[in-house]
Amino acid sequence: MKTETATILFLICCFYSFLVEYTHRKWPSARHYTFFEVVIGCAMVVGAAGFTIGLDHALVVAAYFCVGGLPMSVGAIVGHILDDHQAEKQRQAEGIRDRMEEV
């Protein structure tokens, strides 16, 4: 059972890797959400572990992943929001400067 689960997990993760790379090529801004891609990858591993270590143990490991990954996920979201806010302020400042030059 362990070998089959590992083989299936490997194949699914290979497909997932290609999907992530495709997404990054098609939509470069998707790179801002790498933390979410990691969360999905960890969920796949914990899900596979549930078949070998049991559901109870897999849920404990999932809880550890959630607790450990939450600060990085929140930090990535806040950083993205702040970057967007800063870019908007810069666009507004450039718009004001352009209007001043027109006068």
N, C-alpha and C positions, 0 to 999 in steps of 0.2 A: 504493500500500500504506500509506503514512504517513497519508493522509487517512482511509482506512477504519479503520485502527487507532485513530486519535484519536477518530473518531466513535463507535466501539464502546466505547472507554474512557469517553467522556463519558456515554453512555447507562447503562453499568454503574455508574458513579460516581453518577449521578442516582438510580438505584434504591437504591444503597447509602446515600446520604444520607437518603432517605425511610425506609429500614429503621432507620437509627440514630436518627432522630427518633422514630419509632414506639416503638422500644425504650425510649428515654428517657421518653416519656410513659407507657408501660405499666408500666415498672419504673424508678422514679426513682433507685434505688440503682445502676443501670447506669452512671450518670455517673462512678462511681469507676473505671471501666475505659476511660476515654477514650484512654489510651495504647494499649490494644489495638486500638481502632477505627482509630487513626492507623497502627498497624503494618499492619493489613489494607489500608488505603488505599494505603500506600506499596508494598505487595506487588503490588497491582493495577497501579500505575504502572510498576513495574519489570518486571512480566510483559508489559505492553504494549510497553515499550521493547525487550524481547527480540525482538519481531517486526521492529523497525526498525533497531536497532543491533547485533543479533546476540546469541546466547546468551552467548558469552564475556564481552562487555562488560556485558551485563545482570547477570551473576553478580558482576562486580566492583562494579557500582553497588549491588547488593543487599548485598554485604559491607560497603560503606561505610555504607549505611543501618543495618545491624545494629550496627556499631561505634558509630555516632553516636547511635543511639536506645537502646542498652542502658542507659546511666546513667539516663536519664529513666524508662525502664520499670521498672528495679529500684527507683528512688526512689519511683515511684508505688505499687509493691507494698509496699515497706517503710512508706511513709506510711499506707497503708490499714490495714496490720497494726497499726501503732502507734495509729492512731485507734480501731480496734476494742478494743485492749487498754486504752486510756484510758477508753473508754466502759464497758467491763466493770468496771474499778476504781471508776468513779463509781457504777454500779448497785449494786455491793457495798457501798460506803460509804453510799448512801441506804438500803439494806436494813438495815444495822446501825443507822443513825440511827432508822429507823422502829421497829425492835424495842426500842430504848432508850426511845423515847417511849411504847411500850405498857406498859412496866414501871412 
